[in-house]
Amino acid sequence: MHTIDIHTHVLTEETAALLRKEAPAVAVAIRPVDEDTAVLDVAGASYRPFPRGGFDVARRLQDMDRMGVDVHVLSATPQTYMYGHDAALGAAMCLIQNDQIAKLAAAYRERFMGLATLPMQDPSRAADELTRAVRKLGLRGAMFGSNVAGRNLDDPCFEPLWAAAESLDAFMFVHPTNVAGAERLKPYYLVNLIGNPLDTTIAAACLFFGGVMDRHPKLKICLAHAGGFVPYQAGRWLHGWRVRPEPKARVRQEPDDIVKRFHYDSIAHCDESLAFLIAQAGANRVLLGSDYPYDMGMTDAITRVRALDIPQADKDAILGARAKTLLSTRA
């Protein structure tokens, strides 16, 4: 059985050069620091450390072999989502990154699959790019931000995208970005420790209470970082629906199982939390993820799943069997 890591990021030096040529003002650049790390510059902001495996394919393959991962599902780096830029520029930058991810997937068919990045600031263009990425490039879906410049994912403007995703049977992965409360989360790296799972939770709540999941029942939505706070607070959501009018605005029937409306990666950083997630959602809704190559990822993701006290069939589902099914499309 193949192990399939559904949460990884990539930005090669070739891709960075193409982005820099397309948009010199954005100035995407990878500046190696040593043999293991680099600095990633995007629009005047620097991210460090950017590990070599994020841009060096040979190093990535070495790391995959060391960790026992057969397949990486490649997606763009959150630093290059470009939601704050003009829609035309954003679309052009997405096209470059998607073509490059497809190029890698074609060159290493046994090791890579790909997810598209989308110009979410223009949902109609996002729907068109998703369709192109799936039907022409062979990508399996898309990874996109938990909000778009502060606009939540239940905004009616996104309906064309959800309709396209459902029609294509695309795998749609919510990744935190532009997190809520960032001003209060500056110390202690809280912007990531708390902000990332918080914003994923907001996105999931908007998709659920906004009725998106009801209007598009076949939509495949995966939540990053073990679902943020969703699996652990879904009971509170249900209670709120029962006692308050606001949650009923677009969800008319009592929710039967909120947790099982989504899929989740396995990045819980805690065996007990991962076991709880699996017990709540079911093994068929939890997928192997590492967040490679970032330092907040889990290099021991496979080891943690194999050590769980669950049936072997459930371990196999999480490690790759279920992802193989979910990553197929109707294209």
C-alpha positions in Angstrom: 0.0 0.0 0.0 1.2 3.5 -0.9 1.5 6.1 1.8 0.1 9.4 0.6 0.9 12.7 2.4 -1.9 15.1 1.4 -0.5 18.2 3.0 2.8 19.4 1.6 4.0 22.7 0.0 6.4 23.4 -2.9 8.0 26.5 -4.5 11.0 25.7 -6.7 13.6 28.2 -7.7 12.4 27.8 -11.3 8.8 28.7 -10.2 10.1 31.7 -8.2 12.0 33.0 -11.2 8.9 32.7 -13.4 6.8 34.5 -10.7 9.4 37.2 -10.5 9.4 37.7 -14.2 5.6 37.9 -14.3 5.4 40.4 -11.4 8.7 42.1 -10.6 7.1 44.3 -8.0 6.0 41.2 -6.0 9.7 40.1 -6.1 9.3 36.4 -5.2 12.8 35.1 -4.3 14.4 32.2 -2.6 17.7 33.2 -0.9 19.7 30.1 0.3 21.3 30.6 3.7 23.1 27.2 4.1 22.7 23.7 2.8 19.5 23.2 4.7 17.6 26.5 4.8 16.7 29.6 2.8 14.8 32.8 3.2 11.6 33.2 1.1 10.9 36.8 0.1 7.4 37.7 -1.2 6.3 41.3 -1.7 8.8 42.7 0.7 8.0 40.2 3.5 10.5 37.5 4.4 9.7 34.0 5.7 12.4 32.1 7.5 13.5 29.4 7.7 12.3 28.0 4.3 13.7 24.5 4.4 15.6 23.2 1.3 13.1 20.5 0.7 10.5 23.2 -0.1 12.4 24.2 -3.3 14.9 21.4 -3.9 13.3 18.3 -5.4 16.2 16.0 -4.8 16.2 16.9 -1.1 12.4 16.4 -1.0 12.7 12.9 -2.4 15.5 12.0 0.1 13.3 13.3 3.0 10.3 11.3 1.6 12.3 8.1 1.5 13.6 8.7 5.1 10.1 9.3 6.4 8.6 6.4 4.5 6.3 8.5 2.3 5.6 7.2 -1.1 3.6 10.1 -2.5 3.5 13.9 -1.8 0.4 15.8 -2.8 2.1 19.1 -3.8 0.5 22.5 -3.2 1.6 26.1 -3.4 3.2 27.9 -0.4 0.7 30.0 1.5 3.1 33.0 1.1 2.3 33.0 -2.7 -1.5 32.9 -2.5 -1.5 36.6 -3.7 -5.0 37.3 -2.6 -4.2 40.9 -1.8 -3.2 41.7 -5.4 -5.1 42.6 -8.5 -7.3 39.7 -9.8 -5.6 39.6 -13.2 -2.1 39.4 -11.6 -3.3 36.8 -9.0 -4.7 34.6 -11.9 -1.4 34.9 -13.8 0.6 33.9 -10.7 -1.8 30.9 -10.1 -1.4 29.8 -13.6 2.4 29.7 -13.3 2.4 27.8 -10.1 -0.2 25.3 -11.2 1.6 24.6 -14.5 4.8 24.1 -12.4 3.1 21.7 -10.0 1.7 19.8 -12.9 5.1 19.6 -14.4 6.6 18.1 -11.3 3.7 15.6 -11.0 4.2 14.6 -14.6 8.0 14.2 -14.2 7.7 12.1 -11.0 4.4 10.2 -11.6 5.1 7.7 -8.9 6.0 10.2 -6.2 3.9 13.4 -6.7 0.3 14.5 -7.3 -0.8 18.1 -7.2 -3.4 20.6 -5.9 -4.0 23.9 -7.6 -3.8 27.4 -6.1 -6.6 29.7 -7.1 -7.2 33.4 -7.6 -9.8 33.5 -4.8 -10.2 37.3 -5.0 -12.1 36.6 -8.2 -14.3 33.5 -7.6 -15.3 33.2 -11.3 -11.7 33.1 -12.3 -11.0 30.7 -9.5 -13.7 28.3 -10.8 -12.2 28.6 -14.3 -8.7 27.9 -13.0 -9.8 24.9 -11.0 -11.5 23.5 -14.1 -8.4 24.0 -16.1 -6.1 22.6 -13.4 -8.2 19.4 -13.1 -9.2 18.8 -16.7 -6.1 19.9 -18.5 -3.3 19.7 -16.0 -4.4 16.6 -14.1 -4.3 18.2 -10.7 -6.6 16.7 -8.1 -8.3 19.8 -6.7 -7.1 22.9 -4.9 -5.7 24.3 -1.7 -7.0 27.7 -0.8 -7.0 30.2 2.1 -9.4 30.1 5.1 -10.5 33.6 4.1 -9.9 35.9 1.2 -8.6 39.3 2.4 -11.0 39.0 5.4 -13.9 37.7 3.3 -15.4 34.5 4.8 -15.9 31.4 2.6 -19.7 31.5 2.9 -19.9 34.7 0.9 -22.3 34.2 -2.0 -19.7 35.3 -4.5 -17.9 31.9 -4.0 -20.9 29.9 -5.2 -19.4 29.4 -8.8 -16.3 27.9 -7.2 -18.2 25.4 -5.0 -20.4 24.4 -7.9 -17.4 23.8 -10.1 -15.6 21.8 -7.3 -18.6 19.6 -6.8 -19.1 19.0 -10.5 -15.4 18.1 -10.9 -15.4 16.0 -7.7 -12.3 18.0 -6.8 -10.5 17.7 -3.4 -10.7 21.1 -1.8 -8.3 21.8 1.0 -8.7 24.7 3.4 -5.4 26.2 4.7 -5.2 29.0 7.2 -4.0 32.4 6.0 -4.5 36.1 7.1 -5.6 34.8 10.5 -8.1 36.5 12.7 -6.9 38.4 15.8 -3.4 38.7 14.4 -2.7 41.9 16.3 -3.2 40.1 19.6 -1.3 37.0 18.5 2.1 38.7 17.9 4.0 37.3 20.9 5.1 33.7 21.4 4.4 32.8 17.7 0.7 32.6 18.7 -0.2 33.7 15.2 0.6 30.2 14.2 0.1 28.2 17.4 -3.4 29.6 17.9 -4.1 31.8 14.8 -3.8 29.0 12.2 -6.2 26.5 13.8 -8.5 29.4 14.8 -8.9 30.6 11.2 -9.4 27.1 9.9 -12.2 26.8 12.4 -13.8 30.0 11.3 -13.7 28.8 7.7 -15.3 25.5 8.6 -18.0 27.2 10.6 -18.8 29.5 7.8 -19.0 26.7 5.3 -21.3 24.7 7.6 -23.5 27.4 9.1 -23.5 29.4 5.8 -25.2 26.4 4.2 -22.5 25.7 1.7 -22.1 22.1 2.7 -25.9 21.6 2.4 -26.2 23.3 -1.0 -23.3 21.2 -2.3 -23.6 17.8 -0.4 -20.9 16.1 -2.6 -18.3 18.8 -1.9 -15.1 17.3 -0.6 -13.7 19.7 2.0 -10.5 18.9 4.0 -9.4 21.0 6.9 -5.7 21.6 7.7 -4.0 20.8 11.0 -6.5 18.2 12.3 -9.4 20.5 11.7 -8.4 23.4 14.0 -10.9 23.3 16.8 -13.8 21.8 14.9 -13.7 18.2 16.1 -13.3 19.3 19.7 -16.0 22.0 19.8 -18.7 20.6 17.4 -20.9 19.7 20.4 -20.9 23.4 21.3 -22.0 24.3 17.7 -24.8 21.8 18.0 -25.9 23.2 21.3 -25.8 26.7 19.9 -28.0 25.7 17.0 -30.6 24.2 19.4 -30.8 27.3 21.7 -30.0 30.3 19.5 -31.7 31.6 16.4 -28.6 32.9 14.7 -27.1 29.5 13.8 -30.4 28.5 12.2 -30.3 31.3 9.7 -29.1 29.1 6.8 -29.2 25.6 8.5 -32.8 24.9 9.0 -32.6 21.2 10.1 -30.8 20.2 13.3 -27.2 19.1 12.4 -26.9 15.4 12.6 -23.1 15.0 12.6 -21.1 18.2 12.0 -17.7 16.5 12.4 -18.3 14.0 9.6 -19.1 16.7 7.1 -15.4 17.4 6.7 -12.1 15.6 6.1 -9.0 16.3 8.1 -5.3 15.9 7.9 -3.5 14.0 10.7 -1.4 17.0 12.0 -2.5 17.0 15.6 1.0 16.9 17.2 -0.4 14.7 19.9 -1.3 11.0 19.9 -4.3 11.4 22.2 -5.7 14.3 20.1 -5.2 12.3 16.9 -6.9 9.3 18.4 -9.8 11.5 19.5 -10.1 13.0 16.0 -10.3 9.5 14.5 -12.9 8.4 17.0 -15.0 11.4 16.3 -14.7 11.6 12.5 -14.0 8.1 11.6 -10.8 6.8 10.0 -12.2 7.3 6.5 -12.2 11.1 7.1 -8.6 11.4 8.5 -5.8 11.6 6.0 -2.0 11.5 6.4 -0.5 14.9 6.5 2.9 16.4 7.4 2.9 20.1 6.4 6.2 19.4 4.7 8.7 21.2 4.6 7.8 23.7 7.4 9.1 23.5 10.9 5.6 23.4 12.3 5.0 20.2 10.4 5.2 16.5 11.5 8.1 14.5 10.2 6.9 11.5 12.2 3.4 11.5 10.8 3.5 7.9 9.6 5.1 6.6 12.8 2.3 8.3 14.9 -0.5 6.7 12.8 1.1 3.2 12.9 1.5 3.5 16.7 -2.2 4.1 17.3 -4.3 1.4 19.0 -6.8 1.1 16.1 -7.5 -1.7 13.5 -5.0 -2.1 10.8 -7.6 -1.4 8.2 -8.1 2.0 9.8 -4.4 2.7 9.7 -4.2 1.7 6.1 -7.1 4.1 5.3 -5.4 7.0 7.0 -2.0 6.3 5.5 -3.1 6.3 1.9 -6.0 4.1 0.9 -8.7 6.7 1.5 -6.6 9.5 0.0 -6.3 7.5 -3.2 -10.1 7.4 -3.5 -10.6 11.1 -2.6 -8.0 12.4 -4.9 -9.7 10.9 -8.0 -11.8 13.2 -10.0 -14.5 13.1 -12.7 -12.3 15.0 -15.1 
